[in-house]
Amino acid sequence: MLRLGFACISKSMKENGRFKTMSVKTFEGLEQSERMRRLRLIAVDNLYNVSRIMLWCIESGISLYRLSSDLIPLATYVPDWHWWEDTDIQNMSEKIREIVNGGKIRISMHPDQFCVLNSDRPEVVKGSFAILEHHNRLSNMVGNRILVLHVGSGTGGKQRAIERFIKSFNTLDNDIKEKIVVENDDKIFNAEDVLSLCEHLNIPMVLDIHHHNCNHENDNLPLLIERIRNSWKGQRPKMHLSSGRSCPTDRHHSDFIDFEDYKQAVALVKDDFDIMMECKEKDLAVLQIMEKAAAQQG
């Protein structure tokens, strides 16, 4: 049975499906006594909304959900904030974990564009380690086992860039390594590049169909599918699906998923993969695809 999902914001739930954040400028403009209070309130409220979105997903037949990377604002910026020791944050994280443990929804996280393990700049790599440590801590609290990364920078050519990724990856704690899956991108590292890297590191690969359409050489995708499936070592594989805004190779994501793109993806992976839909209209796009698929089946 196919399982579908979306990332972060729920359009159906309106304000209850969104998240708050705080900029460094706003933080530094607050009175010292207000700073941590405001951060804490935002974090607790964000985690509460996550739990509500997940319960709504289950009720709506949506089986996948990607948590935002910004649930705990300024987590890597404020060094003296031990947010994980806050009782209310712990309680809300446990609520999310209980929903995950119920087995009706699968979650993941995707660290943002500032997490570049293969950067040739040591300060960027150091910052990337901090980002991953934060995501790993929150993942352990909420029951997440998947952190999706891109290979990153192509500086110096693909081979040297991949070697830098491997070097940084090998310095990570095992608990983080065990969560990392790598996704092909739309400009530099194609599906064959990423799959070969994942096989070398013995970690899963997430196939992004739209990225493949934008960035491929002679990759024979049907022949790669079995290897991608095997990279998950018995876990159910995940893939990402989106449609180009103006054409299949437009790197900008469309608001919704083109139903033909969906049907082609299903034909490629059968019922074996979970499909995370990446589009502007979030859960509304998933519900539309579910409705169209149900109508087609009669």
Backbone hydrogen bonds, N-H to C=O, Kabsch-Sander energy under -0.5 kcal/mol:
donor,donor_aa,acceptor,acceptor_aa,energy
3,R,273,F,-0.6
5,G,275,I,-1.6
6,F,64,L,-1.0
8,C,6,F,-0.5
8,C,66,R,-2.8
9,I,7,A,-1.2
10,S,17,G,-2.0
11,K,9,I,-0.7
14,K,11,K,-1.1
16,N,13,M,-1.7
17,G,14,K,-1.7
18,R,15,E,-1.3
27,F,23,S,-2.5
28,E,24,V,-2.8
29,G,25,K,-1.1
30,L,26,T,-0.6
30,L,27,F,-1.2
34,E,31,E,-1.5
35,R,31,E,-1.5
36,M,32,Q,-0.6
38,R,34,E,-2.5
39,L,35,R,-2.2
40,R,36,M,-2.5
41,L,37,R,-2.1
42,I,38,R,-2.2
43,A,39,L,-2.4
44,V,40,R,-2.5
45,D,41,L,-2.3
46,N,42,I,-2.7
47,L,43,A,-2.3
48,Y,44,V,-2.1
49,N,45,D,-2.2
50,V,46,N,-2.0
51,S,47,L,-2.0
52,R,48,Y,-1.9
53,I,49,N,-2.7
54,M,50,V,-2.6
55,L,51,S,-2.1
56,W,52,R,-2.2
57,C,53,I,-2.6
58,I,54,M,-2.2
59,E,55,L,-2.1
60,S,56,W,-1.8
61,G,57,C,-0.6
61,G,58,I,-1.1
62,I,57,C,-2.9
63,S,4,L,-1.5
63,S,61,G,-0.5
64,L,4,L,-1.6
65,Y,106,R,-2.2
66,R,6,F,-1.9
67,L,65,Y,-0.6
67,L,108,S,-2.7
71,L,68,S,-0.6
75,A,72,I,-1.3
77,Y,74,L,-1.0
78,V,74,L,-2.1
81,W,78,V,-1.4
82,H,80,D,-0.9
83,W,81,W,-1.5
85,E,82,H,-2.2
86,D,83,W,-1.7
90,Q,86,D,-2.5
91,N,87,T,-2.6
92,M,88,D,-2.3
93,S,89,I,-2.4
94,E,90,Q,-2.2
95,K,91,N,-1.7
96,I,92,M,-1.9
97,R,93,S,-2.4
98,E,94,E,-2.3
99,I,95,K,-1.7
100,V,96,I,-2.4
101,N,97,R,-2.9
102,G,98,E,-0.8
102,G,99,I,-0.6
103,G,100,V,-2.0
104,K,99,I,-0.6
106,R,63,S,-2.9
108,S,65,Y,-1.3
109,M,146,I,-1.9
110,H,67,L,-0.6
115,C,112,D,-1.9
116,V,114,F,-1.1
117,L,115,C,-0.5
118,N,151,V,-0.6
119,S,116,V,-1.6
124,V,121,R,-1.0
125,V,121,R,-1.9
126,K,122,P,-2.6
127,G,123,E,-2.0
128,S,124,V,-2.3
129,F,125,V,-2.2
130,A,126,K,-1.7
131,I,127,G,-2.2
132,L,128,S,-2.5
133,E,129,F,-2.5
134,H,130,A,-2.2
135,H,131,I,-2.5
136,N,132,L,-2.6
137,R,133,E,-2.1
138,L,134,H,-2.4
139,S,135,H,-2.6
140,N,136,N,-2.4
141,M,137,R,-1.4
142,V,138,L,-2.1
143,G,139,S,-1.7
144,N,139,S,-2.2
147,L,179,K,-2.8
148,V,109,M,-2.8
149,L,181,V,-2.6
151,V,183,E,-0.6
157,G,154,G,-2.2
161,A,157,G,-2.3
162,I,158,K,-2.9
163,E,159,Q,-2.2
164,R,160,R,-2.1
165,F,161,A,-1.9
166,I,162,I,-2.5
167,K,163,E,-2.3
168,S,164,R,-2.4
169,F,165,F,-3.0
170,N,166,I,-2.3
171,T,167,K,-0.5
171,T,168,S,-1.2
172,L,169,F,-1.5
176,I,173,D,-0.9
177,K,173,D,-2.3
178,E,174,N,-2.5
179,K,176,I,-1.7
180,I,176,I,-1.1
180,I,177,K,-0.6
181,V,147,L,-2.4
182,V,204,P,-1.8
183,E,149,L,-2.7
184,N,206,V,-1.1
185,D,189,F,-2.3
190,N,188,I,-0.8
194,V,190,N,-2.4
195,L,191,A,-2.6
196,S,192,E,-2.3
197,L,193,D,-1.9
198,C,194,V,-2.9
199,E,195,L,-2.6
200,H,196,S,-1.9
201,L,197,L,-2.2
202,N,198,C,-1.3
203,I,198,C,-2.2
206,V,182,V,-2.5
207,L,205,M,-0.6
207,L,238,K,-1.0
208,D,206,V,-0.5
209,I,207,L,-0.7
209,I,240,H,-2.2
212,H,208,D,-2.0
213,N,209,I,-2.2
214,C,210,H,-1.7
215,N,211,H,-1.9
221,L,219,D,-1.0
223,L,220,N,-0.8
224,L,220,N,-1.3
224,L,221,L,-0.6
225,I,221,L,-1.6
226,E,222,P,-0.6
227,R,223,L,-0.5
228,I,224,L,-2.6
229,R,225,I,-2.9
230,N,226,E,-2.3
231,S,227,R,-1.5
232,W,228,I,-0.5
232,W,229,R,-1.3
233,K,230,N,-1.7
235,Q,232,W,-2.2
239,M,274,D,-2.2
240,H,207,L,-2.7
241,L,276,M,-2.5
245,R,252,H,-2.3
250,D,247,C,-1.9
251,R,249,T,-0.6
254,S,243,S,-2.9
258,D,256,F,-0.5
261,D,258,D,-0.5
262,Y,258,D,-2.0
263,K,259,F,-2.5
264,Q,260,E,-2.2
265,A,261,D,-2.1
266,V,262,Y,-2.5
267,A,263,K,-2.3
268,L,264,Q,-1.6
269,V,265,A,-2.2
270,K,266,V,-2.4
272,D,269,V,-1.9
274,D,237,P,-3.0
275,I,3,R,-2.8
276,M,239,M,-3.1
276,M,274,D,-0.6
277,M,5,G,-2.8
277,M,275,I,-0.6
278,E,241,L,-2.6
279,C,277,M,-0.7
280,K,254,S,-1.5
281,E,255,D,-2.4
282,K,279,C,-1.5
283,D,9,I,-0.5
284,L,281,E,-1.9
285,A,281,E,-0.7
285,A,282,K,-0.8
286,V,282,K,-1.3
287,L,283,D,-2.7
288,Q,284,L,-1.9
289,I,285,A,-2.1
290,M,286,V,-2.6
291,E,287,L,-2.2
292,K,288,Q,-2.4
293,A,289,I,-2.8
294,A,290,M,-2.1
295,A,291,E,-2.1
296,Q,292,K,-2.1
297,Q,293,A,-1.7
298,G,294,A,-0.7
298,G,295,A,-0.5
